[in-house]
Amino acid sequence: MQVEWRAAVRTPRKDVLLRFGFGAGVSLLAAVASTLFGPFVGGVFLAFPAILLASLTLVAEEEGIRRARDDARGAVLGTLGLWAFAGVTAVLVRHHSAWLALGAATAAWAGVSLGAYALTWAVGLGRDERSRADR
């Protein structure tokens, strides 16, 4: 892997500030949630992909709203899988080996994420935007 420093320098300051702002905002939300409801709830907020909000904004500006909507939908489906991962890990790690718990949790993540994707595809989500955008 190679780092392209010139590309980083060419990144518009507005984009960098937007990403930093969203990241700081989500971190602040996690700190408030930890203070009010405890570290478990605060940790859930830290798992939120803070950069997603800024990235979706930039994708919408550069590639269009349809692409940003598809990316957001994918993030939601992946998040459902992460919730499954967390739940399975929390239940199994107390009574089984870490390898078993994490293996089962990974399988749950993949199953839930892919199942949710298949379900959204089966009900037609993702196809509706094409017909509206083409009009």
Rosetta blueprint (number, residue, H / E / L):
1 M L
2 Q L
3 V L
4 E L
5 W H
6 R H
7 A H
8 A H
9 V H
10 R H
11 T L
12 P L
13 R H
14 K H
15 D H
16 V H
17 L H
18 L H
19 R H
20 F H
21 G H
22 F H
23 G H
24 A H
25 G H
26 V H
27 S H
28 L H
29 L H
30 A H
31 A H
32 V H
33 A H
34 S H
35 T H
36 L H
37 F H
38 G L
39 P H
40 F H
41 V H
42 G H
43 G H
44 V H
45 F H
46 L H
47 A L
48 F L
49 P L
50 A H
51 I H
52 L H
53 L H
54 A H
55 S H
56 L H
57 T H
58 L H
59 V H
60 A H
61 E H
62 E H
63 E H
64 G L
65 I H
66 R H
67 R H
68 A H
69 R H
70 D H
71 D H
72 A H
73 R H
74 G H
75 A H
76 V H
77 L H
78 G H
79 T H
80 L H
81 G H
82 L H
83 W H
84 A H
85 F H
86 A H
87 G H
88 V H
89 T H
90 A H
91 V H
92 L H
93 V L
94 R L
95 H L
96 H L
97 S L
98 A H
99 W H
100 L H
101 A H
102 L H
103 G H
104 A H
105 A H
106 T H
107 A H
108 A H
109 W H
110 A H
111 G H
112 V H
113 S H
114 L H
115 G H
116 A H
117 Y H
118 A H
119 L H
120 T H
121 W H
122 A H
123 V L
124 G L
125 L L
126 G L
127 R L
128 D H
129 E H
130 R H
131 S H
132 R H
133 A H
134 D H
135 R L
